[in-house]
Amino acid sequence: MSKTTNYQLTVWDYGDEDFSPQKVREDWKLNFTKVDAALKAEELARPKIVTGVFAGEAAYNDTNAIQAIRLGFRPKVVVIEGQEGGGEYGGLILDGHPVFVGTEDSWIGRVSDKGFEVKNVNHHYFNYNAKTYYYLAIG
């Protein structure tokens, strides 16, 4: 019996003295457990990158309507670009650093556990109805 270099998986040869069906089954189960754990670790290490679009839902003067954009993961960075009036309007949201337009209660974009949230405050809009917003999220 020998072990593979990277994951220490058991490799059996027919001439090995402890070669029994039960021992081989046990080692196969252990091997698959190691492979499964290695694949999961690789998946978790890969950055998640999502692009998308959403329509604003709140009226012009509605500063209480919060729209949640669900991504299925907590992003580290969200870039939003939208159109308000005749010019472009966008912003950068960082995990732990919402986009504020005044006081701490006056956020217009923030990260949430499964995506991000947007709203309107004082003529700054991330959720203005009839407007389209584009985003790039990286987790």
N, CA, C and O atoms as CSV, one atom per row, in Angstrom:
chain,resi,resn,atom,element,x,y,z
A,1,MET,N,N,0.845,-1.174,0.000
A,1,MET,CA,C,0.000,0.000,0.000
A,1,MET,C,C,0.892,1.240,0.000
A,1,MET,O,O,1.943,1.272,0.640
A,2,SER,N,N,0.442,2.264,-0.739
A,2,SER,CA,C,1.154,3.539,-0.775
A,2,SER,C,C,0.134,4.670,-0.695
A,2,SER,O,O,-1.074,4.430,-0.690
A,3,LYS,N,N,0.624,5.890,-0.633
A,3,LYS,CA,C,-0.243,7.082,-0.538
A,3,LYS,C,C,0.102,8.025,-1.689
A,3,LYS,O,O,1.252,8.121,-2.119
A,4,THR,N,N,-0.930,8.718,-2.174
A,4,THR,CA,C,-0.686,9.710,-3.213
A,4,THR,C,C,0.019,10.917,-2.605
A,4,THR,O,O,-0.070,11.155,-1.400
A,5,THR,N,N,0.717,11.673,-3.441
A,5,THR,CA,C,1.533,12.788,-2.971
A,5,THR,C,C,0.709,13.936,-2.403
A,5,THR,O,O,1.009,14.432,-1.317
A,6,ASN,N,N,-0.320,14.362,-3.119
A,6,ASN,CA,C,-1.015,15.598,-2.738
A,6,ASN,C,C,-2.057,15.419,-1.644
A,6,ASN,O,O,-2.123,16.239,-0.728
A,7,TYR,N,N,-2.862,14.384,-1.711
A,7,TYR,CA,C,-3.968,14.234,-0.760
A,7,TYR,C,C,-3.831,13.019,0.153
A,7,TYR,O,O,-4.730,12.730,0.943
A,8,GLN,N,N,-2.733,12.324,0.050
A,8,GLN,CA,C,-2.489,11.150,0.884
A,8,GLN,C,C,-3.611,10.115,0.762
A,8,GLN,O,O,-4.030,9.515,1.752
A,9,LEU,N,N,-4.091,9.917,-0.479
A,9,LEU,CA,C,-5.096,8.893,-0.738
A,9,LEU,C,C,-4.424,7.528,-0.768
A,9,LEU,O,O,-3.293,7.389,-1.234
A,10,THR,N,N,-5.128,6.535,-0.271
A,10,THR,CA,C,-4.563,5.186,-0.218
A,10,THR,C,C,-4.608,4.540,-1.589
A,10,THR,O,O,-5.633,4.568,-2.269
A,11,VAL,N,N,-3.492,3.961,-1.987
A,11,VAL,CA,C,-3.386,3.220,-3.241
A,11,VAL,C,C,-2.988,1.791,-2.883
A,11,VAL,O,O,-1.957,1.563,-2.250
A,12,TRP,N,N,-3.822,0.828,-3.298
A,12,TRP,CA,C,-3.577,-0.580,-2.976
A,12,TRP,C,C,-3.031,-1.317,-4.184
A,12,TRP,O,O,-3.425,-1.057,-5.321
A,13,ASP,N,N,-2.122,-2.235,-3.920
A,13,ASP,CA,C,-1.625,-3.167,-4.933
A,13,ASP,C,C,-2.020,-4.573,-4.504
A,13,ASP,O,O,-2.104,-4.857,-3.309
A,14,TYR,N,N,-2.262,-5.447,-5.465
A,14,TYR,CA,C,-2.709,-6.807,-5.140
A,14,TYR,C,C,-1.723,-7.570,-4.269
A,14,TYR,O,O,-2.128,-8.482,-3.548
A,15,GLY,N,N,-0.479,-7.235,-4.312
A,15,GLY,CA,C,0.510,-7.949,-3.515
A,15,GLY,C,C,0.622,-7.477,-2.078
A,15,GLY,O,O,1.367,-8.068,-1.297
A,16,ASP,N,N,-0.101,-6.424,-1.706
A,16,ASP,CA,C,-0.027,-5.915,-0.333
A,16,ASP,C,C,-0.542,-6.956,0.646
A,16,ASP,O,O,-1.540,-7.628,0.383
A,17,GLU,N,N,0.151,-7.087,1.791
A,17,GLU,CA,C,-0.189,-8.169,2.735
A,17,GLU,C,C,-1.524,-7.947,3.448
A,17,GLU,O,O,-2.176,-8.924,3.818
A,18,ASP,N,N,-1.956,-6.694,3.653
A,18,ASP,CA,C,-3.224,-6.429,4.347
A,18,ASP,C,C,-4.352,-6.147,3.355
A,18,ASP,O,O,-5.288,-5.411,3.670
A,19,PHE,N,N,-4.266,-6.723,2.171
A,19,PHE,CA,C,-5.246,-6.491,1.118
A,19,PHE,C,C,-6.481,-7.347,1.375
A,19,PHE,O,O,-6.498,-8.530,1.035
A,20,SER,N,N,-7.512,-6.758,1.972
A,20,SER,CA,C,-8.763,-7.465,2.202
A,20,SER,C,C,-9.898,-6.586,1.693
A,20,SER,O,O,-9.759,-5.363,1.689
A,21,PRO,N,N,-11.024,-7.172,1.260
A,21,PRO,CA,C,-12.143,-6.365,0.760
A,21,PRO,C,C,-12.621,-5.333,1.778
A,21,PRO,O,O,-12.941,-4.207,1.400
A,22,GLN,N,N,-12.675,-5.689,3.049
A,22,GLN,CA,C,-13.133,-4.753,4.058
A,22,GLN,C,C,-12.176,-3.573,4.204
A,22,GLN,O,O,-12.610,-2.423,4.273
A,23,LYS,N,N,-10.885,-3.854,4.252
A,23,LYS,CA,C,-9.882,-2.793,4.385
A,23,LYS,C,C,-9.904,-1.880,3.164
A,23,LYS,O,O,-9.773,-0.664,3.301
A,24,VAL,N,N,-10.064,-2.443,1.989
A,24,VAL,CA,C,-10.123,-1.638,0.765
A,24,VAL,C,C,-11.361,-0.739,0.796
A,24,VAL,O,O,-11.273,0.437,0.444
A,25,ARG,N,N,-12.517,-1.279,1.213
A,25,ARG,CA,C,-13.745,-0.479,1.316
A,25,ARG,C,C,-13.562,0.693,2.290
A,25,ARG,O,O,-13.972,1.817,2.001
A,26,GLU,N,N,-12.951,0.422,3.428
A,26,GLU,CA,C,-12.722,1.477,4.418
A,26,GLU,C,C,-11.829,2.576,3.838
A,26,GLU,O,O,-12.095,3.765,4.014
A,27,ASP,N,N,-10.774,2.164,3.150
A,27,ASP,CA,C,-9.862,3.139,2.558
A,27,ASP,C,C,-10.535,3.928,1.429
A,27,ASP,O,O,-10.289,5.125,1.275
A,28,TRP,N,N,-11.376,3.263,0.647
A,28,TRP,CA,C,-12.112,3.962,-0.414
A,28,TRP,C,C,-13.015,5.030,0.188
A,28,TRP,O,O,-13.072,6.145,-0.330
A,29,LYS,N,N,-13.719,4.716,1.267
A,29,LYS,CA,C,-14.578,5.700,1.928
A,29,LYS,C,C,-13.753,6.888,2.417
A,29,LYS,O,O,-14.149,8.042,2.251
A,30,LEU,N,N,-12.604,6.593,3.022
A,30,LEU,CA,C,-11.725,7.660,3.496
A,30,LEU,C,C,-11.206,8.491,2.316
A,30,LEU,O,O,-11.146,9.718,2.396
A,31,ASN,N,N,-10.833,7.822,1.228
A,31,ASN,CA,C,-10.361,8.535,0.037
A,31,ASN,C,C,-11.426,9.495,-0.491
A,31,ASN,O,O,-11.125,10.649,-0.793
A,32,PHE,N,N,-12.676,9.021,-0.603
A,32,PHE,CA,C,-13.742,9.872,-1.119
A,32,PHE,C,C,-14.025,11.043,-0.182
A,32,PHE,O,O,-14.354,12.136,-0.642
A,33,THR,N,N,-13.901,10.825,1.117
A,33,THR,CA,C,-14.090,11.911,2.081
A,33,THR,C,C,-13.023,12.986,1.871
A,33,THR,O,O,-13.329,14.178,1.905
A,34,LYS,N,N,-11.791,12.577,1.659
A,34,LYS,CA,C,-10.701,13.529,1.412
A,34,LYS,C,C,-10.905,14.290,0.107
A,34,LYS,O,O,-10.693,15.501,0.051
A,35,VAL,N,N,-11.314,13.582,-0.937
A,35,VAL,CA,C,-11.551,14.227,-2.234
A,35,VAL,C,C,-12.702,15.232,-2.115
A,35,VAL,O,O,-12.608,16.350,-2.622
A,36,ASP,N,N,-13.782,14.832,-1.447
A,36,ASP,CA,C,-14.923,15.723,-1.265
A,36,ASP,C,C,-14.508,16.991,-0.514
A,36,ASP,O,O,-14.897,18.092,-0.904
A,37,ALA,N,N,-13.739,16.849,0.538
A,37,ALA,CA,C,-13.285,18.004,1.313
A,37,ALA,C,C,-12.380,18.913,0.473
A,37,ALA,O,O,-12.481,20.137,0.560
A,38,ALA,N,N,-11.503,18.327,-0.334
A,38,ALA,CA,C,-10.604,19.113,-1.186
A,38,ALA,C,C,-11.400,19.889,-2.237
A,38,ALA,O,O,-11.094,21.051,-2.505
A,39,LEU,N,N,-12.407,19.269,-2.831
A,39,LEU,CA,C,-13.234,19.956,-3.827
A,39,LEU,C,C,-14.022,21.105,-3.199
A,39,LEU,O,O,-14.148,22.171,-3.801
A,40,LYS,N,N,-14.546,20.895,-2.003
A,40,LYS,CA,C,-15.297,21.948,-1.314
A,40,LYS,C,C,-14.382,23.111,-0.959
A,40,LYS,O,O,-14.768,24.269,-1.114
A,41,ALA,N,N,-13.186,22.821,-0.491
A,41,ALA,CA,C,-12.231,23.878,-0.146
A,41,ALA,C,C,-11.874,24.698,-1.386
A,41,ALA,O,O,-11.749,25.920,-1.306
A,42,GLU,N,N,-11.713,24.045,-2.510
A,42,GLU,CA,C,-11.411,24.752,-3.763
A,42,GLU,C,C,-12.590,25.637,-4.172
A,42,GLU,O,O,-12.398,26.774,-4.602
A,43,GLU,N,N,-13.798,25.114,-4.036
A,43,GLU,CA,C,-14.999,25.892,-4.372
A,43,GLU,C,C,-15.105,27.140,-3.500
A,43,GLU,O,O,-15.415,28.220,-4.004
A,44,LEU,N,N,-14.854,27.004,-2.207
A,44,LEU,CA,C,-14.950,28.134,-1.290
A,44,LEU,C,C,-13.857,29.173,-1.532
A,44,LEU,O,O,-14.050,30.355,-1.250
A,45,ALA,N,N,-12.717,28.734,-2.050
A,45,ALA,CA,C,-11.602,29.641,-2.290
A,45,ALA,C,C,-11.793,30.477,-3.556
A,45,ALA,O,O,-11.200,31.548,-3.683
A,46,ARG,N,N,-12.611,30.001,-4.488
A,46,ARG,CA,C,-12.848,30.731,-5.740
A,46,ARG,C,C,-13.713,31.960,-5.489
A,46,ARG,O,O,-14.719,31.865,-4.786
A,47,PRO,N,N,-13.347,33.106,-6.045
A,47,PRO,CA,C,-14.221,34.278,-5.886
A,47,PRO,C,C,-15.519,34.088,-6.675
A,47,PRO,O,O,-15.538,33.473,-7.741
A,48,LYS,N,N,-16.594,34.632,-6.121
A,48,LYS,CA,C,-17.881,34.609,-6.804
A,48,LYS,C,C,-18.050,35.957,-7.494
A,48,LYS,O,O,-17.899,37.003,-6.862
A,49,ILE,N,N,-18.361,35.938,-8.784
A,49,ILE,CA,C,-18.550,37.160,-9.549
A,49,ILE,C,C,-19.895,37.066,-10.245
A,49,ILE,O,O,-20.165,36.116,-10.980
A,50,VAL,N,N,-20.741,38.073,-10.003
A,50,VAL,CA,C,-22.083,38.082,-10.569
A,50,VAL,C,C,-22.357,39.455,-11.162
A,50,VAL,O,O,-22.029,40.473,-10.552
A,51,THR,N,N,-22.951,39.487,-12.338
A,51,THR,CA,C,-23.443,40.732,-12.910
A,51,THR,C,C,-24.947,40.620,-13.053
A,51,THR,O,O,-25.487,39.519,-13.168
A,52,GLY,N,N,-25.618,41.748,-13.046
A,52,GLY,CA,C,-27.063,41.692,-13.190
A,52,GLY,C,C,-27.665,43.060,-13.375
A,52,GLY,O,O,-26.970,44.070,-13.491
A,53,VAL,N,N,-28.968,43.061,-13.397
A,53,VAL,CA,C,-29.735,44.285,-13.595
A,53,VAL,C,C,-30.974,44.219,-12.708
A,53,VAL,O,O,-31.535,43.144,-12.494
A,54,PHE,N,N,-31.394,45.369,-12.197
A,54,PHE,CA,C,-32.646,45.429,-11.449
A,54,PHE,C,C,-33.336,46.748,-11.750
A,54,PHE,O,O,-32.694,47.730,-12.123
A,55,ALA,N,N,-34.638,46.756,-11.584
A,55,ALA,CA,C,-35.445,47.960,-11.777
A,55,ALA,C,C,-35.731,48.580,-10.422
A,55,ALA,O,O,-36.058,47.876,-9.467
A,56,GLY,N,N,-35.609,49.889,-10.339
A,56,GLY,CA,C,-35.961,50.584,-9.108
A,56,GLY,C,C,-37.434,50.399,-8.799
A,56,GLY,O,O,-38.250,50.249,-9.709
A,57,GLU,N,N,-37.777,50.407,-7.523
A,57,GLU,CA,C,-39.157,50.147,-7.105
A,57,GLU,C,C,-39.798,51.305,-6.342
A,57,GLU,O,O,-41.017,51.320,-6.178
A,58,ALA,N,N,-39.023,52.262,-5.878
A,58,ALA,CA,C,-39.557,53.291,-4.985
A,58,ALA,C,C,-39.907,54.575,-5.746
A,58,ALA,O,O,-39.285,54.906,-6.755
A,59,ALA,N,N,-40.914,55.285,-5.236
A,59,ALA,CA,C,-41.299,56.573,-5.801
A,59,ALA,C,C,-40.201,57.599,-5.533
A,59,ALA,O,O,-39.316,57.387,-4.704
A,60,TYR,N,N,-40.281,58.702,-6.246
A,60,TYR,CA,C,-39.280,59.764,-6.186
A,60,TYR,C,C,-38.956,60.197,-4.757
A,60,TYR,O,O,-37.785,60.337,-4.405
A,61,ASN,N,N,-39.981,60.410,-3.932
A,61,ASN,CA,C,-39.754,60.921,-2.583
A,61,ASN,C,C,-39.849,59.841,-1.502
A,61,ASN,O,O,-39.893,60.167,-0.316
A,62,ASP,N,N,-39.880,58.581,-1.883
A,62,ASP,CA,C,-39.989,57.483,-0.918
A,62,ASP,C,C,-38.600,57.075,-0.445
A,62,ASP,O,O,-37.849,56.433,-1.179
A,63,THR,N,N,-38.264,57.453,0.786
A,63,THR,CA,C,-36.941,57.132,1.329
A,63,THR,C,C,-36.973,55.928,2.263
A,63,THR,O,O,-35.950,55.564,2.845
A,64,ASN,N,N,-38.149,55.306,2.409
A,64,ASN,CA,C,-38.270,54.157,3.305
A,64,ASN,C,C,-38.266,52.821,2.579
A,64,ASN,O,O,-38.044,51.783,3.203
A,65,ALA,N,N,-38.504,52.827,1.293
A,65,ALA,CA,C,-38.593,51.574,0.542
A,65,ALA,C,C,-37.195,51.010,0.278
A,65,ALA,O,O,-36.384,51.616,-0.422
A,66,ILE,N,N,-36.941,49.855,0.847
A,66,ILE,CA,C,-35.655,49.176,0.664
A,66,ILE,C,C,-35.876,47.990,-0.266
A,66,ILE,O,O,-36.775,47.176,-0.053
A,67,GLN,N,N,-35.046,47.906,-1.295
A,67,GLN,CA,C,-35.108,46.768,-2.211
A,67,GLN,C,C,-33.895,45.862,-1.951
A,67,GLN,O,O,-32.753,46.320,-1.962
A,68,ALA,N,N,-34.162,44.587,-1.719
A,68,ALA,CA,C,-33.092,43.618,-1.487
A,68,ALA,C,C,-32.795,42.887,-2.791
A,68,ALA,O,O,-33.695,42.337,-3.425
A,69,ILE,N,N,-31.540,42.887,-3.178
A,69,ILE,CA,C,-31.083,42.155,-4.351
A,69,ILE,C,C,-30.383,40.899,-3.837
A,69,ILE,O,O,-29.344,40.985,-3.184
A,70,ARG,N,N,-30.955,39.736,-4.134
A,70,ARG,CA,C,-30.440,38.460,-3.621
A,70,ARG,C,C,-29.434,37.858,-4.600
A,70,ARG,O,O,-29.728,37.676,-5.782
A,71,LEU,N,N,-28.250,37.555,-4.088
A,71,LEU,CA,C,-27.186,36.952,-4.891
A,71,LEU,C,C,-26.879,35.526,-4.462
A,71,LEU,O,O,-26.305,34.759,-5.235
A,72,GLY,N,N,-27.256,35.160,-3.238
A,72,GLY,CA,C,-26.933,33.840,-2.709
A,72,GLY,C,C,-25.607,33.793,-1.967
A,72,GLY,O,O,-25.193,32.726,-1.515
A,73,PHE,N,N,-24.934,34.932,-1.835
A,73,PHE,CA,C,-23.685,35.016,-1.080
A,73,PHE,C,C,-23.510,36.460,-0.609
A,73,PHE,O,O,-24.173,37.368,-1.111
A,74,ARG,N,N,-22.627,36.663,0.344
A,74,ARG,CA,C,-22.332,38.014,0.852
A,74,ARG,C,C,-21.190,38.590,0.012
A,74,ARG,O,O,-20.066,38.094,0.080
A,75,PRO,N,N,-21.462,39.617,-0.768
A,75,PRO,CA,C,-20.388,40.178,-1.599
A,75,PRO,C,C,-19.419,41.028,-0.781
A,75,PRO,O,O,-19.778,41.572,0.264
A,76,LYS,N,N,-18.215,41.129,-1.264
A,76,LYS,CA,C,-17.224,42.017,-0.659
A,76,LYS,C,C,-17.297,43.401,-1.304
A,76,LYS,O,O,-17.023,44.417,-0.664
A,77,VAL,N,N,-17.673,43.419,-2.594
A,77,VAL,CA,C,-17.743,44.652,-3.369
A,77,VAL,C,C,-18.958,44.590,-4.283
A,77,VAL,O,O,-19.245,43.552,-4.879
A,78,VAL,N,N,-19.676,45.719,-4.391
A,78,VAL,CA,C,-20.759,45.852,-5.365
A,78,VAL,C,C,-20.579,47.186,-6.066
A,78,VAL,O,O,-20.453,48.224,-5.417
A,79,VAL,N,N,-20.567,47.158,-7.381
A,79,VAL,CA,C,-20.529,48.370,-8.187
A,79,VAL,C,C,-21.899,48.504,-8.836
A,79,VAL,O,O,-22.376,47.577,-9.491
A,80,ILE,N,N,-22.535,49.672,-8.651
A,80,ILE,CA,C,-23.849,49.922,-9.237
A,80,ILE,C,C,-23.726,51.097,-10.199
A,80,ILE,O,O,-23.101,52.112,-9.892
A,81,GLU,N,N,-24.327,50.938,-11.348
A,81,GLU,CA,C,-24.367,52.022,-12.332
A,81,GLU,C,C,-25.790,52.125,-12.837
A,81,GLU,O,O,-26.371,51.139,-13.290
A,82,GLY,N,N,-26.344,53.307,-12.759
A,82,GLY,CA,C,-27.720,53.493,-13.192
A,82,GLY,C,C,-27.898,54.800,-13.907
A,82,GLY,O,O,-26.945,55.562,-14.072
A,83,GLN,N,N,-29.106,55.065,-14.333
A,83,GLN,CA,C,-29.393,56.301,-15.038
A,83,GLN,C,C,-30.432,57.079,-14.261
A,83,GLN,O,O,-31.514,56.563,-13.980
A,84,GLU,N,N,-30.121,58.301,-13.914
A,84,GLU,CA,C,-31.052,59.181,-13.209
A,84,GLU,C,C,-31.071,60.506,-13.955
A,84,GLU,O,O,-30.043,61.173,-14.068
A,85,GLY,N,N,-32.225,60.885,-14.457
A,85,GLY,CA,C,-32.306,62.103,-15.257
A,85,GLY,C,C,-31.538,61.899,-16.551
A,85,GLY,O,O,-31.724,60.889,-17.231
A,86,GLY,N,N,-30.686,62.836,-16.894
A,86,GLY,CA,C,-29.935,62.722,-18.139
A,86,GLY,C,C,-28.527,62.197,-17.948
A,86,GLY,O,O,-27.817,61.968,-18.927
A,87,GLY,N,N,-28.107,62.001,-16.699
A,87,GLY,CA,C,-26.723,61.582,-16.480
A,87,GLY,C,C,-26.629,60.227,-15.836
A,87,GLY,O,O,-27.626,59.659,-15.390
A,88,GLU,N,N,-25.432,59.722,-15.793
A,88,GLU,CA,C,-25.192,58.422,-15.162
A,88,GLU,C,C,-25.113,58.595,-13.655
A,88,GLU,O,O,-24.611,59.609,-13.170
A,89,TYR,N,N,-25.604,57.616,-12.918
A,89,TYR,CA,C,-25.494,57.639,-11.473
A,89,TYR,C,C,-25.063,56.269,-10.996
A,89,TYR,O,O,-25.672,55.266,-11.367
A,90,GLY,N,N,-24.027,56.210,-10.183
A,90,GLY,CA,C,-23.552,54.912,-9.713
A,90,GLY,C,C,-22.796,55.057,-8.419
A,90,GLY,O,O,-22.672,56.150,-7.867
A,91,GLY,N,N,-22.290,53.935,-7.940
A,91,GLY,CA,C,-21.555,53.967,-6.694
A,91,GLY,C,C,-20.875,52.648,-6.403
A,91,GLY,O,O,-21.120,51.639,-7.064
A,92,LEU,N,N,-20.028,52.676,-5.412
A,92,LEU,CA,C,-19.260,51.517,-4.979
A,92,LEU,C,C,-19.654,51.207,-3.541
A,92,LEU,O,O,-19.518,52.049,-2.653
A,93,ILE,N,N,-20.146,49.979,-3.319
A,93,ILE,CA,C,-20.515,49.527,-1.982
A,93,ILE,C,C,-19.491,48.487,-1.557
A,93,ILE,O,O,-19.244,47.524,-2.283
A,94,LEU,N,N,-18.898,48.674,-0.397
A,94,LEU,CA,C,-17.954,47.707,0.159
A,94,LEU,C,C,-18.586,47.065,1.383
A,94,LEU,O,O,-19.343,47.710,2.107
A,95,ASP,N,N,-18.276,45.799,1.614
A,95,ASP,CA,C,-18.788,45.110,2.792
A,95,ASP,C,C,-18.297,45.850,4.034
A,95,ASP,O,O,-17.094,46.026,4.222
A,96,GLY,N,N,-19.215,46.273,4.864
A,96,GLY,CA,C,-18.868,47.025,6.062
A,96,GLY,C,C,-18.788,48.522,5.839
A,96,GLY,O,O,-18.582,49.275,6.791
A,97,HIS,N,N,-18.946,48.972,4.595
A,97,HIS,CA,C,-18.871,50.397,4.263
A,97,HIS,C,C,-19.996,50.761,3.300
A,97,HIS,O,O,-19.772,50.843,2.093
A,98,PRO,N,N,-21.202,50.980,3.820
A,98,PRO,CA,C,-22.323,51.359,2.962
A,98,PRO,C,C,-22.076,52.707,2.284
A,98,PRO,O,O,-21.191,53.461,2.687
A,99,VAL,N,N,-22.856,52.995,1.268
A,99,VAL,CA,C,-22.811,54.297,0.617
A,99,VAL,C,C,-23.736,55.221,1.399
A,99,VAL,O,O,-24.946,54.996,1.442
A,100,PHE,N,N,-23.174,56.265,2.020
A,100,PHE,CA,C,-23.933,57.231,2.804
A,100,PHE,C,C,-24.070,58.526,2.030
A,100,PHE,O,O,-23.216,58.866,1.211
A,101,VAL,N,N,-25.149,59.249,2.293
A,101,VAL,CA,C,-25.347,60.589,1.727
A,101,VAL,C,C,-25.730,61.539,2.852
A,101,VAL,O,O,-26.758,62.212,2.784
A,102,GLY,N,N,-24.917,61.587,3.863
A,102,GLY,CA,C,-25.191,62.436,5.024
A,102,GLY,C,C,-24.923,61.663,6.292
A,102,GLY,O,O,-23.804,61.209,6.531
A,103,THR,N,N,-25.958,61.513,7.108
A,103,THR,CA,C,-25.806,60.830,8.384
A,103,THR,C,C,-25.729,59.322,8.190
A,103,THR,O,O,-25.938,58.813,7.089
A,104,GLU,N,N,-25.426,58.617,9.271
A,104,GLU,CA,C,-25.301,57.161,9.207
A,104,GLU,C,C,-26.621,56.480,8.857
A,104,GLU,O,O,-26.622,55.361,8.345
A,105,ASP,N,N,-27.734,57.140,9.127
A,105,ASP,CA,C,-29.042,56.591,8.748
A,105,ASP,C,C,-29.352,56.814,7.274
A,105,ASP,O,O,-30.307,56.243,6.748
A,106,SER,N,N,-28.570,57.625,6.616
A,106,SER,CA,C,-28.840,58.016,5.238
A,106,SER,C,C,-28.046,57.193,4.233
A,106,SER,O,O,-27.391,57.748,3.350
A,107,TRP,N,N,-28.102,55.901,4.361
A,107,TRP,CA,C,-27.414,55.036,3.406
A,107,TRP,C,C,-28.313,54.803,2.198
A,107,TRP,O,O,-29.538,54.802,2.324
A,108,ILE,N,N,-27.709,54.606,1.029
A,108,ILE,CA,C,-28.477,54.263,-0.172
A,108,ILE,C,C,-28.074,52.904,-0.739
A,108,ILE,O,O,-28.753,52.372,-1.617
A,109,GLY,N,N,-26.984,52.348,-0.247
A,109,GLY,CA,C,-26.556,51.019,-0.678
A,109,GLY,C,C,-25.725,50.363,0.408
A,109,GLY,O,O,-24.829,50.982,0.981
A,110,ARG,N,N,-26.033,49.090,0.687
A,110,ARG,CA,C,-25.252,48.364,1.699
A,110,ARG,C,C,-25.270,46.872,1.392
A,110,ARG,O,O,-26.194,46.365,0.757
A,111,VAL,N,N,-24.239,46.182,1.849
A,111,VAL,CA,C,-24.109,44.728,1.682
A,111,VAL,C,C,-24.979,44.042,2.719
A,111,VAL,O,O,-25.102,44.508,3.852
A,112,SER,N,N,-25.586,42.921,2.318
A,112,SER,CA,C,-26.353,42.086,3.254
A,112,SER,C,C,-25.799,40.658,3.186
A,112,SER,O,O,-24.932,40.365,2.363
A,113,ASP,N,N,-26.299,39.784,4.043
A,113,ASP,CA,C,-25.766,38.421,4.104
A,113,ASP,C,C,-25.886,37.657,2.789
A,113,ASP,O,O,-25.012,36.851,2.467
A,114,LYS,N,N,-26.940,37.893,2.032
A,114,LYS,CA,C,-27.162,37.144,0.784
A,114,LYS,C,C,-27.193,38.030,-0.441
A,114,LYS,O,O,-27.729,37.629,-1.474
A,115,GLY,N,N,-26.630,39.235,-0.355
A,115,GLY,CA,C,-26.621,40.128,-1.507
A,115,GLY,C,C,-26.377,41.568,-1.083
A,115,GLY,O,O,-25.421,41.864,-0.366
A,116,PHE,N,N,-27.262,42.468,-1.540
A,116,PHE,CA,C,-27.144,43.866,-1.148
A,116,PHE,C,C,-28.521,44.516,-1.159
A,116,PHE,O,O,-29.474,43.984,-1.728
A,117,GLU,N,N,-28.603,45.694,-0.511
A,117,GLU,CA,C,-29.855,46.427,-0.400
A,117,GLU,C,C,-29.655,47.843,-0.904
A,117,GLU,O,O,-28.578,48.420,-0.756
A,118,VAL,N,N,-30.706,48.402,-1.503
A,118,VAL,CA,C,-30.645,49.757,-2.042
A,118,VAL,C,C,-31.904,50.526,-1.649
A,118,VAL,O,O,-32.959,49.943,-1.403
A,119,LYS,N,N,-31.761,51.865,-1.598
A,119,LYS,CA,C,-32.910,52.742,-1.346
A,119,LYS,C,C,-32.567,54.144,-1.839
A,119,LYS,O,O,-31.468,54.377,-2.343
A,120,ASN,N,N,-33.502,55.070,-1.695
A,120,ASN,CA,C,-33.328,56.468,-2.083
A,120,ASN,C,C,-33.224,57.337,-0.836
A,120,ASN,O,O,-33.906,57.087,0.157
A,121,VAL,N,N,-32.367,58.362,-0.886
A,121,VAL,CA,C,-32.258,59.325,0.208
A,121,VAL,C,C,-31.849,60.675,-0.378
A,121,VAL,O,O,-30.857,60.770,-1.100
A,122,ASN,N,N,-32.617,61.716,-0.066
A,122,ASN,CA,C,-32.241,63.103,-0.377
A,122,ASN,C,C,-31.715,63.305,-1.799
A,122,ASN,O,O,-30.588,63.768,-1.982
A,123,HIS,N,N,-32.484,62.978,-2.758
A,123,HIS,CA,C,-32.143,63.157,-4.176
A,123,HIS,C,C,-30.951,62.310,-4.626
A,123,HIS,O,O,-30.311,62.625,-5.629
A,124,HIS,N,N,-30.659,61.264,-3.908
A,124,HIS,CA,C,-29.668,60.262,-4.314
A,124,HIS,C,C,-30.426,58.950,-4.460
A,124,HIS,O,O,-31.127,58.526,-3.542
A,125,TYR,N,N,-30.283,58.314,-5.606
A,125,TYR,CA,C,-31.186,57.203,-5.928
A,125,TYR,C,C,-30.430,55.937,-6.321
A,125,TYR,O,O,-29.615,55.936,-7.244
A,126,PHE,N,N,-30.722,54.870,-5.600
A,126,PHE,CA,C,-30.319,53.526,-6.022
A,126,PHE,C,C,-31.557,52.656,-6.178
A,126,PHE,O,O,-31.440,51.461,-6.452
A,127,ASN,N,N,-32.763,53.246,-6.005
A,127,ASN,CA,C,-33.987,52.450,-6.049
A,127,ASN,C,C,-35.160,53.257,-6.624
A,127,ASN,O,O,-36.305,53.053,-6.219
A,128,TYR,N,N,-34.889,54.154,-7.547
A,128,TYR,CA,C,-35.911,55.021,-8.111
A,128,TYR,C,C,-36.706,54.253,-9.165
A,128,TYR,O,O,-36.136,53.687,-10.098
A,129,ASN,N,N,-38.052,54.241,-9.001
A,129,ASN,CA,C,-38.876,53.439,-9.915
A,129,ASN,C,C,-38.732,53.924,-11.360
A,129,ASN,O,O,-38.429,55.088,-11.625
A,130,ALA,N,N,-38.956,53.007,-12.258
A,130,ALA,CA,C,-38.854,53.246,-13.697
A,130,ALA,C,C,-37.416,53.479,-14.161
A,130,ALA,O,O,-37.192,53.833,-15.319
A,131,LYS,N,N,-36.468,53.288,-13.296
A,131,LYS,CA,C,-35.056,53.390,-13.685
A,131,LYS,C,C,-34.417,52.010,-13.622
A,131,LYS,O,O,-34.797,51.168,-12.809
A,132,THR,N,N,-33.466,51.804,-14.470
A,132,THR,CA,C,-32.747,50.536,-14.532
A,132,THR,C,C,-31.354,50.729,-13.940
A,132,THR,O,O,-30.680,51.722,-14.213
A,133,TYR,N,N,-30.940,49.773,-13.133
A,133,TYR,CA,C,-29.628,49.806,-12.497
A,133,TYR,C,C,-28.873,48.520,-12.837
A,133,TYR,O,O,-29.449,47.432,-12.831
A,134,TYR,N,N,-27.607,48.654,-13.128
A,134,TYR,CA,C,-26.744,47.516,-13.444
A,134,TYR,C,C,-25.752,47.334,-12.307
A,134,TYR,O,O,-25.328,48.304,-11.680
A,135,TYR,N,N,-25.384,46.081,-12.046
A,135,TYR,CA,C,-24.446,45.858,-10.952
A,135,TYR,C,C,-23.436,44.771,-11.292
A,135,TYR,O,O,-23.670,43.900,-12.130
A,136,LEU,N,N,-22.308,44.861,-10.605
A,136,LEU,CA,C,-21.261,43.850,-10.605
A,136,LEU,C,C,-20.967,43.574,-9.145
A,136,LEU,O,O,-20.620,44.490,-8.399
A,137,ALA,N,N,-21.101,42.320,-8.722
A,137,ALA,CA,C,-20.856,41.941,-7.327
A,137,ALA,C,C,-19.750,40.894,-7.283
A,137,ALA,O,O,-19.734,39.949,-8.072
A,138,ILE,N,N,-18.828,41.082,-6.347
A,138,ILE,CA,C,-17.709,40.155,-6.180
A,138,ILE,C,C,-17.679,39.711,-4.725
A,138,ILE,O,O,-17.661,40.537,-3.812
A,139,GLY,N,N,-17.673,38.394,-4.518
A,139,GLY,CA,C,-17.677,37.845,-3.166
A,139,GLY,C,C,-16.463,37.016,-2.886
A,139,GLY,O,O,-16.321,36.482,-1.786
